[in-house]
C-alpha cells in the first residue's frame, strides 16, 4: 500500500525543489507570529541555511537538513515539482513532504 502523496514524483528537478523549500520556509516563518510567537510554537529556532544532502534524495524528493539553535537537525525531503502541485492540489495524489 502506498500512502497518499508519497508516490514517486516523476520529472522532479532539484532546482524546483530548492525554490519550493524557500517558499515553504518563508511561509512557516511567516506563520510563527500568528501562532503566538516562538515560545508557543517551538523553543528552538532555525539557526542557519538548509544544508543540501544528495544522499537523502529519493523518488523525486530532494534532501535538506534544517539546522536548529539547539544543535539538532531536521531532515526534510522536498518534492521537485511545481509549487501549485504541492500547495494547491488537495487530492491524495499531490506529492507531499517527507
N, C-alpha and C positions, 0 to 999 in steps of 0.2 A: 504494500500500500504506500502511495506517495502522499505526503502531507500537502494540502493545498498551498500553492505558492513556492514550493521547494523544488519543483521540477527544473531540469536544466534550462537555462536561458540561452537559446540559440542566437548566434550572431552578436554576442555580447562583446563589448570593447572596453579596454582598460581606461581610455580617456573619458568615456561616457560615465564609467563607474566613479572616476575621480570627481567629475562635475556633480554627480549625484551625491557623493559624500559631502562635498562643500555645501550643497543645498540642504542636506539633512542636518549637518552641524549648525548651520545658520538658523534653521527652524527650531531645533532643540534649544539652543542657547537663547533664542528669542522668546521661548515659552517659559523659561525659568522665572522671570519676574511675575508672570501671570499665575504661577503656581505657588506663590508665597515667598519666593526668593530661595537662594541656595540652601540655607539650613533646613527648610521644609522639604526640599527635594532631595538633596544629597549633601553630605558633609564634605565629600571630596569633589574636586572640580577638575576639568580638563587642564592639563599642565603642559601644553606644547602641541606641536603639529602631529597629525596622524603619521604613523610610520608604516610605509608600504611593505608587505611581506608576500612576495610572489609564491612562496612555498604553500601558502594557505589557499591559493586560488583553486576553485573547483566549480564545475557546472555553470560557467558564465558569471560567477561571482568572484570578486577580487578582494583580497585580504588586506586589511589595515589593522594595526594595533593603536588604540587610543590611550595615551598616557594620562594618568590621573595624579593629583597632587600628593597622594599617599604612597606613590611608587608603584601602584598596581597598573595593569594594562587590561583593556577590554578588547578582545578580538571581534572585528566586525567584517562580515563578508557582504560587500555591496554589489548588487546586480549591475551589470554594464549594459543596461537597456535604457531607452529613452525615459526621461523623468515622468512624463504623463502616465506611462505604463505602471510606474511604481506608486505615484501619488493619486491618480485619478481613477484607475481601474479598480472597481470594487468586486470583481469576480474572483472566484477561487483560483483562476489561472494566472492572476497577476503575480509576477515574481516578488518575493519578499526578502528582507534582510535575514541573514543567518548569523 
